[in-house]
Amino acid sequence: MLAVMEPRLWDGEVGETFRQVFRAEVPMLPQREPMFNVIHIPTNNFTQVFETHRHIFKIELDQSLESPTIEITRDVYSYPQLVVTVKGPDVEEINRILNDNKEGFYDRYLQVEYIRLQNAYRRMIQRTSYDVVKQTFGLEMIIPEGYYPVVEGEDFVWLRKSATNEEFDQAVMIWSMDYTDPEVDFDPDVIWDRRDSITERYIPGQFPGTYMATYRGEPLELRPEFREVTLNDKYAVEMRGLWRVQGDFMGGPFVTYTFVDEKRGRLIMVDGWVFAPKYDKRDYMRQVEGIIWSSRFPHPEEEERPDEPEGIEGEPEVEIEGELEIEEGPE
């Protein structure tokens, strides 16, 4: 991420707040990694050579303003790209905007990252895996080369990408069941229990009697985190946490999204995880998340077309809409 602001801002309270916000730890990774790699560019040095960067955040101090403003623009200099410009009348207001809207900033920049990944994946669709997911769940998903079905069932698919000569796995797991009651099906404890039940049944460890599980009990900070999101116009519950192998010494990060296929009356759970003990995991997880965030049910008119992955040609349908709200500070 490029942080474009005057050196006096970067070296002062605004820069400190900016670093705290955008270099904050990614939640639920086994080691510390920042949300973004931040590079400061003085305003006067922001020239054409930097304009094609996909994540740009500009900050301006303008004492003539009565209140702060946030401008969010897409694809200004390149595609995909997000440019956020925050202007404030004083340091306190700029710091407040950064802190109050940080989650919204994270989500918007990550959506641009997912679009970038999906553009790359469209050039190398793994057709077998795409067909398996489409036929089993009616779900279109941009799955790149390297991901192959490991387990296929009536309501379950496990896709896996493995390295040949080292310990490394990326995986996507999808399962479904009848949708009965939103109070139950979107309950965090139910989602958590269902994941552990599925992985115990389908995801074995290296040795007999071992299987994938999540952390329960102490310490509490290892338990999964939950939040509500909108996944391609679908209400979803995100569960993010750390997995381990019961009876072995393997583990890593995972994320699960639970949403409804209204047409079929089915609850869909899409899960991704990484095993990479020798490497940082943030970027590997985002590669998996890029696959998951491509999940979509085709529109009725699309079902009449030849069965081709949507968007192999042209731009993706994912868009970032709306503006962040500016919350007024205390008087």
KEKE-3310 file (N, C-alpha, C; in steps of 0.2 Angstrom, whole numbers, plus 5000, padded with zeros to 4 digits):
npx = (5004:5003:5006:5002:5007:5011:5028:5029:5016:5017:5028:5023:5009:4998:5005:5009:4997:4992:5001:4998:4985:4986:4997:4993:4991:4987:4972:4971:4982:4996:5008:5015:5009:5008:4993:4995:5008:5017:5021:5028:5025:5030:5019:5023:5031:5023:5021:5019:5025:5021:5008:5001:5000:4991:4985:4981:4983:4978:4982:4977:4980:4969:4966:4956:4944:4928:4924:4929:4933:4930:4935:4932:4938:4938:4949:4957:4970:4974:4969:4965:4961:4961:4958:4960:4955:4958:4953:4956:4952:4961:4973:4968:4955:4958:4965:4954:4945:4953:4954:4940:4935:4943:4940:4931:4940:4950:4942:4938:4950:4955:4945:4949:4961:4957:4950:4961:4968:4958:4957:4969:4967:4957:4963:4968:4960:4955:4948:4942:4940:4932:4920:4916:4913:4903:4893:4890:4886:4879:4886:4896:4914:4929:4942:4959:4973:4981:4973:4965:4952:4951:4943:4926:4909:4891:4887:4898:4914:4932:4945:4962:4978:4995:5012:5026:5039:5040:5033:5018:5002:4987:4970:4953:4937:4920:4904:4887:4870:4853:4844:4837:4834:4837:4841:4847:4856:4865:4871:4885:4891:4886:4890:4904:4904:4899:4909:4920:4915:4913:4927:4933:4927:4931:4944:4958:4973:4991:4993:4985:4969:4971:4965:4959:4955:4948:4954:4949:4944:4956:4970:4959:4961:4964:4952:4940:4936:4921:4911:4898:4896:4895:4894:4897:4884:4877:4871:4882:4890:4906:4919:4934:4949:4961:4967:4971:4979:4972:4980:4992:5006:5003:4996:4988:4981:4963:4948:4930:4915:4898:4883:4867:4859:4846:4837:4838:4836:4846:4860:4876:4893:4908:4925:4942:4960:4977:4992:5008:5022:5035:5034:5028:5010:5000:4998:4997:4985:4976:4976:4969:4957:4954:4949:4937:4930:4926:4915:4898:4881:4874:4864:4847:4846:4859:4860:4856:4866:4881:4891:4902:4915:4910:4915:4928:4933:4935:4930:4928:4913:4913:4911:4915:4904:4896:4899:4910:4904:4906:4908:4903:4913:4915:4908)
npy = (4994:5011:5025:5041:5056:5072:5073:5079:5075:5061:5059:5062:5062:5058:5049:5039:5034:5029:5019:5011:5007:5001:4993:4984:4968:4954:4945:4929:4922:4910:4917:4933:4945:4959:4968:4975:4979:4993:5008:5024:5038:5054:5068:5077:5069:5059:5053:5048:5036:5029:5028:5017:5008:4996:4999:5013:5026:5042:5056:5072:5087:5100:5115:5124:5117:5113:5101:5083:5074:5059:5052:5039:5030:5020:5011:5022:5025:5013:4995:4981:4994:5004:5019:5029:5044:5055:5069:5082:5094:5095:5086:5078:5075:5068:5057:5051:5048:5038:5028:5025:5020:5009:4995:4995:5001:4990:4980:4985:4987:4974:4967:4973:4966:4953:4953:4956:4943:4935:4938:4934:4920:4917:4915:4902:4892:4877:4865:4852:4853:4865:4860:4850:4856:4865:4855:4848:4858:4868:4880:4892:4894:4902:4892:4889:4882:4868:4865:4851:4838:4830:4823:4818:4819:4817:4828:4835:4842:4842:4851:4852:4859:4855:4855:4847:4844:4848:4852:4859:4865:4871:4873:4871:4868:4862:4861:4855:4857:4854:4869:4876:4884:4900:4905:4895:4889:4900:4902:4905:4895:4883:4883:4882:4869:4861:4862:4856:4843:4839:4840:4830:4819:4819:4824:4818:4816:4813:4801:4785:4788:4801:4818:4833:4847:4861:4874:4872:4877:4882:4893:4907:4916:4908:4903:4903:4918:4927:4935:4945:4946:4952:4942:4942:4948:4940:4937:4932:4922:4924:4914:4914:4906:4895:4880:4863:4847:4834:4824:4825:4836:4847:4862:4877:4892:4895:4899:4901:4902:4904:4903:4905:4895:4900:4896:4882:4879:4876:4876:4882:4879:4886:4883:4888:4884:4884:4876:4878:4877:4882:4895:4913:4916:4925:4930:4918:4913:4924:4921:4909:4914:4923:4914:4909:4920:4922:4914:4911:4910:4906:4918:4915:4917:4915:4901:4895:4897:4890:4879:4888:4894:4909:4925:4922:4928:4946:4958:4955:4952:4957:4971:4986:4995:5010:5022:5025:5029:5044:5046:5058:5066:5068:5083)
npz = (5000:4996:5005:5004:5008:5016:5022:5035:5041:5040:5049:5060:5072:5063:5054:5063:5068:5056:5053:5063:5060:5047:5047:5056:5065:5055:5058:5066:5062:5063:5066:5068:5056:5045:5040:5028:5018:5020:5011:5012:5002:4999:4996:4985:4978:4972:4958:4940:4940:4951:4950:4945:4955:4965:4977:4985:4996:5001:5011:5016:5024:5027:5033:5030:5029:5035:5040:5040:5025:5015:5000:4989:4976:4961:4950:4945:4939:4935:4933:4942:4955:4970:4976:4990:4997:5011:5018:5030:5043:5054:5063:5073:5068:5056:5062:5069:5058:5052:5062:5065:5053:5049:5047:5037:5027:5026:5021:5008:5001:5001:4993:4981:4979:4979:4966:4958:4959:4955:4941:4937:4939:4930:4918:4919:4922:4931:4924:4928:4942:4942:4936:4944:4956:4951:4946:4958:4968:4961:4960:4954:4953:4953:4950:4950:4940:4947:4958:4963:4964:4979:4988:4984:4987:4989:4995:4997:4994:4992:4987:4983:4983:4981:4985:4977:4983:4996:5012:5010:5008:5000:5001:4997:5003:5002:5007:5009:5016:5021:5022:5036:5048:5051:5064:5069:5059:5056:5068:5078:5086:5081:5068:5070:5077:5066:5056:5063:5064:5050:5046:5054:5049:5035:5033:5035:5046:5045:5051:5057:5065:5066:5063:5056:5066:5076:5087:5104:5120:5131:5126:5126:5115:5104:5099:5086:5076:5073:5060:5052:5034:5017:5004:4988:4985:4994:5010:5023:5035:5042:5048:5056:5059:5068:5063:5068:5069:5076:5087:5081:5075:5067:5058:5055:5047:5044:5035:5035:5026:5027:5019:5010:4998:4990:4980:4979:4992:5001:5013:5011:5014:5013:5013:5017:5018:5024:5024:5028:5034:5034:5029:5028:5030:5026:5012:5006:5011:5007:4993:4993:4998:4988:4978:4985:4986:4973:4972:4966:4962:4946:4936:4931:4917:4913:4914:4903:4894:4886:4896:4903:4913:4921:4916:4911:4900:4899:4912:4929:4939:4952:4962:4971:4980:4985:4999:5013:5029:5037:5054:5065:5077:5095:5102)
capx = (5000:5006:5003:5004:5005:5017:5032:5027:5011:5020:5032:5019:5003:4994:5008:5009:4990:4991:5005:4995:4979:4987:5001:4990:4992:4981:4969:4971:4988:5000:5013:5013:5010:5004:4988:4997:5015:5015:5027:5027:5027:5028:5014:5026:5035:5018:5022:5016:5028:5018:5001:4998:5000:4983:4982:4984:4979:4981:4980:4978:4978:4967:4963:4950:4938:4924:4923:4933:4929:4933:4934:4934:4938:4940:4952:4959:4976:4975:4964:4960:4964:4957:4962:4956:4958:4955:4955:4953:4954:4966:4976:4963:4949:4961:4966:4948:4943:4957:4952:4933:4933:4948:4938:4929:4946:4952:4938:4938:4957:4955:4941:4953:4966:4953:4949:4967:4969:4953:4959:4975:4965:4953:4968:4971:4954:4956:4941:4939:4938:4926:4914:4914:4909:4896:4888:4888:4882:4876:4890:4902:4920:4935:4947:4965:4976:4984:4968:4962:4948:4954:4937:4920:4903:4885:4886:4905:4920:4938:4950:4969:4984:5001:5019:5029:5045:5040:5027:5014:4995:4982:4964:4946:4932:4914:4899:4880:4865:4846:4843:4831:4832:4843:4843:4852:4861:4870:4873:4892:4893:4883:4895:4910:4903:4898:4916:4924:4912:4915:4934:4934:4925:4934:4951:4963:4980:4996:4993:4979:4966:4972:4961:4959:4951:4950:4956:4944:4946:4961:4969:4953:4963:4965:4946:4938:4932:4915:4908:4894:4899:4891:4898:4894:4877:4874:4872:4886:4894:4913:4922:4941:4953:4967:4966:4976:4978:4971:4985:4999:5009:5001:4991:4988:4975:4957:4942:4924:4909:4891:4877:4861:4856:4838:4834:4838:4835:4852:4865:4882:4898:4914:4931:4949:4965:4984:4998:5015:5026:5041:5033:5023:5004:4995:4997:4994:4978:4973:4975:4963:4951:4952:4945:4931:4926:4923:4909:4892:4876:4873:4858:4843:4847:4865:4860:4854:4872:4886:4893:4909:4916:4908:4920:4935:4934:4932:4931:4924:4907:4914:4911:4914:4899:4894:4904:4911:4901:4910:4905:4905:4916:4911:4908)
capy = (5000:5017:5030:5047:5062:5076:5070:5081:5071:5054:5058:5064:5058:5055:5043:5034:5031:5026:5013:5006:5004:4997:4987:4980:4961:4950:4941:4922:4918:4908:4921:4940:4947:4965:4968:4978:4982:5001:5012:5031:5042:5061:5070:5080:5063:5055:5054:5043:5029:5026:5028:5010:5003:4995:5001:5020:5030:5049:5060:5079:5092:5106:5119:5127:5112:5113:5094:5079:5070:5053:5050:5032:5030:5014:5011:5029:5025:5006:4991:4984:4999:5007:5025:5032:5051:5057:5076:5084:5101:5095:5080:5074:5072:5063:5051:5048:5044:5031:5023:5023:5016:5004:4989:4996:5001:4984:4976:4987:4985:4966:4966:4974:4961:4947:4954:4955:4936:4931:4940:4929:4913:4916:4913:4896:4888:4870:4863:4847:4856:4869:4856:4846:4861:4867:4850:4846:4863:4873:4885:4894:4896:4902:4888:4889:4876:4865:4862:4845:4835:4824:4819:4820:4816:4819:4835:4837:4842:4844:4853:4852:4860:4853:4855:4841:4842:4851:4853:4864:4863:4875:4869:4873:4863:4864:4856:4858:4853:4857:4875:4875:4889:4905:4906:4889:4888:4905:4903:4904:4889:4878:4883:4879:4862:4858:4862:4851:4837:4838:4839:4824:4814:4819:4827:4814:4817:4808:4794:4783:4791:4808:4822:4840:4850:4868:4875:4874:4878:4888:4900:4909:4919:4903:4901:4906:4924:4927:4942:4945:4949:4951:4938:4943:4950:4935:4937:4926:4923:4922:4911:4914:4903:4891:4873:4859:4840:4830:4818:4826:4842:4851:4867:4883:4896:4894:4904:4897:4906:4900:4907:4901:4894:4900:4892:4875:4878:4873:4879:4881:4881:4886:4884:4887:4883:4884:4873:4881:4878:4886:4902:4917:4913:4930:4930:4911:4913:4928:4917:4905:4919:4925:4908:4908:4926:4922:4910:4914:4906:4909:4920:4911:4918:4912:4894:4893:4897:4885:4879:4890:4899:4916:4930:4920:4934:4952:4960:4952:4956:4960:4978:4989:5000:5014:5026:5024:5034:5048:5047:5064:5065:5072:5090)
capz = (5000:4996:5009:5001:5012:5017:5027:5042:5043:5041:5054:5066:5074:5058:5052:5068:5067:5049:5053:5068:5057:5041:5049:5062:5063:5052:5063:5066:5058:5068:5067:5066:5049:5044:5036:5022:5017:5019:5009:5012:4997:5000:4991:4979:4974:4969:4951:4936:4941:4957:4949:4943:4961:4966:4984:4986:5001:5001:5016:5016:5030:5025:5038:5027:5029:5041:5042:5036:5019:5012:4993:4987:4968:4958:4944:4943:4935:4932:4935:4947:4959:4974:4979:4995:4999:5017:5020:5037:5045:5059:5064:5077:5064:5052:5066:5070:5052:5051:5067:5065:5047:5047:5045:5030:5023:5025:5016:5001:4998:5000:4987:4975:4979:4976:4959:4954:4959:4950:4934:4935:4939:4924:4913:4920:4925:4932:4922:4931:4948:4941:4934:4950:4961:4948:4946:4965:4972:4957:4962:4950:4957:4948:4953:4945:4939:4953:4963:4961:4969:4983:4990:4981:4989:4987:4997:5000:4989:4995:4982:4986:4979:4986:4983:4976:4987:5003:5016:5008:5005:5000:5000:4997:5005:5001:5009:5010:5019:5020:5026:5040:5052:5051:5070:5070:5054:5056:5075:5077:5089:5076:5062:5073:5078:5060:5053:5066:5062:5043:5045:5057:5044:5028:5032:5040:5046:5042:5054:5059:5070:5067:5059:5057:5071:5078:5094:5108:5127:5132:5127:5122:5109:5098:5097:5080:5076:5068:5058:5046:5028:5011:4999:4981:4986:4998:5017:5025:5041:5041:5053:5054:5065:5067:5063:5070:5068:5082:5088:5077:5076:5061:5059:5051:5047:5040:5035:5032:5024:5027:5016:5008:4991:4991:4975:4981:5000:5004:5016:5008:5018:5009:5018:5014:5023:5021:5028:5025:5041:5032:5026:5030:5027:5024:5005:5003:5013:5002:4987:4994:4999:4981:4975:4989:4985:4967:4972:4964:4958:4940:4935:4927:4910:4912:4915:4896:4890:4887:4903:4904:4919:4920:4916:4908:4896:4901:4918:4934:4941:4959:4962:4977:4980:4991:5002:5020:5032:5042:5060:5069:5083:5101:5102)
cpx = (5004:5002:5006:5002:5012:5021:5031:5021:5013:5024:5029:5014:4999:4998:5008:5002:4989:4995:5001:4989:4981:4993:4999:4991:4985:4978:4970:4976:4992:5006:5011:5014:5006:4998:4990:5005:5015:5022:5025:5030:5025:5024:5018:5030:5030:5017:5019:5019:5025:5010:4997:4998:4992:4980:4985:4980:4982:4978:4982:4976:4976:4963:4957:4943:4935:4923:4927:4929:4933:4930:4936:4933:4941:4944:4954:4964:4977:4969:4967:4964:4959:4961:4957:4959:4954:4958:4952:4956:4960:4968:4971:4958:4952:4962:4959:4945:4947:4955:4945:4931:4938:4945:4935:4935:4949:4948:4938:4945:4957:4951:4945:4958:4963:4952:4955:4969:4964:4955:4965:4972:4960:4957:4970:4966:4956:4949:4938:4936:4932:4920:4912:4910:4903:4891:4886:4884:4879:4880:4896:4908:4926:4941:4953:4968:4980:4980:4965:4957:4951:4948:4931:4914:4897:4884:4893:4910:4926:4943:4957:4974:4990:5007:5022:5034:5045:5033:5023:5007:4991:4975:4958:4941:4925:4909:4892:4875:4858:4846:4837:4829:4838:4845:4848:4858:4866:4872:4881:4894:4891:4888:4901:4909:4903:4905:4920:4921:4914:4923:4936:4932:4929:4941:4955:4969:4984:4995:4986:4976:4967:4967:4961:4953:4952:4952:4950:4947:4951:4967:4963:4955:4964:4958:4944:4935:4927:4913:4903:4897:4894:4896:4895:4886:4873:4876:4876:4889:4901:4916:4930:4945:4959:4965:4972:4974:4977:4975:4991:5001:5008:4996:4992:4981:4969:4952:4936:4919:4903:4886:4872:4860:4849:4835:4833:4836:4840:4857:4872:4888:4905:4920:4937:4954:4972:4988:5004:5019:5032:5040:5028:5016:4999:4993:4994:4986:4974:4972:4969:4957:4949:4947:4938:4927:4924:4917:4902:4888:4874:4865:4854:4845:4854:4865:4858:4860:4876:4889:4901:4909:4915:4914:4927:4937:4931:4933:4926:4918:4908:4915:4911:4910:4898:4900:4904:4907:4906:4906:4907:4908:4913:4912:4912)
cpy = (5006:5022:5037:5053:5066:5073:5073:5077:5064:5054:5060:5059:5054:5048:5038:5030:5027:5019:5008:5003:4999:4992:4983:4972:4958:4945:4933:4919:4916:4912:4928:4942:4953:4964:4970:4980:4989:5004:5019:5034:5049:5063:5073:5074:5058:5056:5048:5036:5026:5025:5022:5006:5002:4997:5008:5023:5037:5052:5067:5083:5098:5110:5123:5123:5113:5106:5089:5076:5064:5052:5043:5032:5023:5015:5018:5029:5018:5002:4984:4989:5002:5013:5029:5039:5053:5064:5078:5091:5101:5087:5075:5071:5067:5056:5047:5044:5038:5026:5020:5019:5011:4998:4989:4997:4994:4980:4978:4986:4978:4964:4967:4969:4954:4947:4953:4947:4933:4932:4935:4922:4912:4913:4906:4892:4880:4867:4858:4849:4860:4865:4852:4850:4863:4862:4848:4851:4868:4880:4886:4897:4896:4898:4887:4882:4874:4863:4857:4842:4829:4820:4822:4816:4819:4827:4838:4837:4845:4845:4854:4854:4859:4854:4848:4839:4845:4851:4859:4862:4870:4871:4873:4867:4866:4859:4859:4854:4857:4864:4875:4881:4894:4906:4900:4889:4894:4906:4901:4897:4883:4878:4880:4872:4858:4857:4856:4844:4835:4836:4832:4818:4813:4821:4823:4817:4812:4801:4792:4786:4798:4812:4829:4843:4858:4868:4876:4874:4883:4887:4902:4913:4915:4901:4905:4913:4924:4934:4941:4949:4948:4948:4938:4943:4945:4937:4931:4927:4920:4919:4910:4911:4900:4884:4869:4851:4836:4824:4819:4834:4846:4856:4872:4887:4894:4899:4900:4903:4902:4905:4902:4901:4894:4896:4885:4873:4874:4878:4877:4884:4880:4888:4884:4887:4883:4880:4874:4882:4882:4893:4906:4915:4918:4929:4923:4911:4918:4925:4913:4909:4921:4920:4908:4914:4927:4917:4914:4909:4910:4912:4915:4911:4915:4904:4891:4893:4891:4885:4881:4895:4906:4921:4928:4926:4940:4953:4956:4956:4959:4967:4980:4995:5004:5018:5024:5030:5038:5049:5054:5063:5069:5079:5093)
cpz = (5000:5000:5007:5005:5013:5023:5034:5045:5045:5047:5061:5068:5069:5055:5057:5068:5061:5050:5058:5065:5052:5042:5055:5060:5060:5057:5061:5061:5064:5070:5065:5059:5048:5039:5029:5023:5015:5016:5009:5006:4998:4994:4984:4975:4971:4962:4947:4937:4946:4955:4948:4949:4963:4972:4985:4991:5002:5007:5015:5022:5027:5030:5036:5028:5035:5044:5038:5030:5018:5005:4992:4979:4966:4951:4941:4938:4932:4935:4937:4952:4964:4977:4984:4997:5005:5018:5026:5039:5050:5060:5068:5073:5059:5056:5067:5064:5051:5056:5066:5059:5045:5044:5038:5025:5021:5020:5009:4998:4997:4994:4981:4974:4977:4969:4955:4954:4955:4943:4932:4935:4933:4918:4913:4924:4925:4930:4926:4938:4947:4940:4940:4955:4958:4948:4953:4968:4968:4958:4957:4954:4952:4952:4948:4945:4946:4959:4960:4966:4972:4986:4987:4984:4987:4989:5000:4994:4993:4989:4986:4981:4984:4982:4982:4981:4993:5006:5014:5005:5005:4998:5001:4998:5005:5003:5010:5014:5019:5025:5030:5044:5053:5058:5072:5065:5054:5063:5075:5080:5084:5071:5064:5073:5071:5056:5056:5065:5055:5043:5049:5053:5038:5028:5037:5040:5043:5045:5056:5065:5071:5062:5060:5062:5072:5085:5098:5115:5127:5128:5123:5115:5103:5096:5090:5081:5071:5066:5053:5040:5023:5006:4992:4982:4991:5006:5019:5032:5040:5048:5052:5060:5063:5067:5065:5068:5074:5082:5084:5078:5069:5062:5055:5051:5042:5040:5032:5031:5024:5024:5013:5000:4991:4986:4976:4988:5003:5008:5013:5013:5014:5013:5014:5019:5020:5026:5025:5031:5040:5030:5030:5027:5025:5017:5003:5005:5009:4995:4987:4994:4992:4977:4979:4987:4978:4966:4970:4961:4952:4940:4931:4920:4908:4911:4908:4892:4891:4894:4903:4910:4917:4921:4914:4904:4899:4909:4923:4936:4948:4958:4969:4977:4986:4994:5010:5023:5037:5048:5063:5075:5089:5100:5108)
residu = (MET:LEU:ALA:VAL:MET:GLU:PRO:ARG:LEU:TRP:ASP:GLY:GLU:VAL:GLY:GLU:THR:PHE:ARG:GLN:VAL:PHE:ARG:ALA:GLU:VAL:PRO:MET:LEU:PRO:GLN:ARG:GLU:PRO:MET:PHE:ASN:VAL:ILE:HIS:ILE:PRO:THR:ASN:ASN:PHE:THR:GLN:VAL:PHE:GLU:THR:HIS:ARG:HIS:ILE:PHE:LYS:ILE:GLU:LEU:ASP:GLN:SER:LEU:GLU:SER:PRO:THR:ILE:GLU:ILE:THR:ARG:ASP:VAL:TYR:SER:TYR:PRO:GLN:LEU:VAL:VAL:THR:VAL:LYS:GLY:PRO:ASP:VAL:GLU:GLU:ILE:ASN:ARG:ILE:LEU:ASN:ASP:ASN:LYS:GLU:GLY:PHE:TYR:ASP:ARG:TYR:LEU:GLN:VAL:GLU:TYR:ILE:ARG:LEU:GLN:ASN:ALA:TYR:ARG:ARG:MET:ILE:GLN:ARG:THR:SER:TYR:ASP:VAL:VAL:LYS:GLN:THR:PHE:GLY:LEU:GLU:MET:ILE:ILE:PRO:GLU:GLY:TYR:TYR:PRO:VAL:VAL:GLU:GLY:GLU:ASP:PHE:VAL:TRP:LEU:ARG:LYS:SER:ALA:THR:ASN:GLU:GLU:PHE:ASP:GLN:ALA:VAL:MET:ILE:TRP:SER:MET:ASP:TYR:THR:ASP:PRO:GLU:VAL:ASP:PHE:ASP:PRO:ASP:VAL:ILE:TRP:ASP:ARG:ARG:ASP:SER:ILE:THR:GLU:ARG:TYR:ILE:PRO:GLY:GLN:PHE:PRO:GLY:THR:TYR:MET:ALA:THR:TYR:ARG:GLY:GLU:PRO:LEU:GLU:LEU:ARG:PRO:GLU:PHE:ARG:GLU:VAL:THR:LEU:ASN:ASP:LYS:TYR:ALA:VAL:GLU:MET:ARG:GLY:LEU:TRP:ARG:VAL:GLN:GLY:ASP:PHE:MET:GLY:GLY:PRO:PHE:VAL:THR:TYR:THR:PHE:VAL:ASP:GLU:LYS:ARG:GLY:ARG:LEU:ILE:MET:VAL:ASP:GLY:TRP:VAL:PHE:ALA:PRO:LYS:TYR:ASP:LYS:ARG:ASP:TYR:MET:ARG:GLN:VAL:GLU:GLY:ILE:ILE:TRP:SER:SER:ARG:PHE:PRO:HIS:PRO:GLU:GLU:GLU:GLU:ARG:PRO:ASP:GLU:PRO:GLU:GLY:ILE:GLU:GLY:GLU:PRO:GLU:VAL:GLU:ILE:GLU:GLY:GLU:LEU:GLU:ILE:GLU:GLU:GLY:PRO:GLU)
# end
